[in-house]
Amino acid sequence: MPPPGPAQTGNRSATYRRCADADLPELQRLATTVETWWPEMLAFLHTGITNAGSEGTNRVIKTIARDAYGFLTPGNQRLRTRCATTRRARGHLDAR
């Protein structure tokens, strides 16, 4: 997919202006967020590749780490998070 041309860039700029002129903080924040993340959004639109897998794994690690907070040694806490993020624990492989 080719990079956006002047028409797409102009439409995006016009949208940002309309959001800024609306005097609504939510629209201004939306325009700022889209403008900040536009290169990443465009990369996804071109490639279809996301970092959802790593974000999901990080979420599981944080959840398990909170649950394992009461363990006495950091080694046991690390072991619990590693066990929770293996493919077998997530149900991707048969336990045969």
Secondary structure as GFF3:
##gff-version 3
##sequence-region A 1 96
A	DSSP	alpha_helix	6	21	.	.	.	ID=ss1
A	DSSP	alpha_helix	25	47	.	.	.	ID=ss2
A	DSSP	alpha_helix	52	67	.	.	.	ID=ss3
A	DSSP	three_ten_helix	68	70	.	.	.	ID=ss4
A	DSSP	alpha_helix	74	84	.	.	.	ID=ss5
###
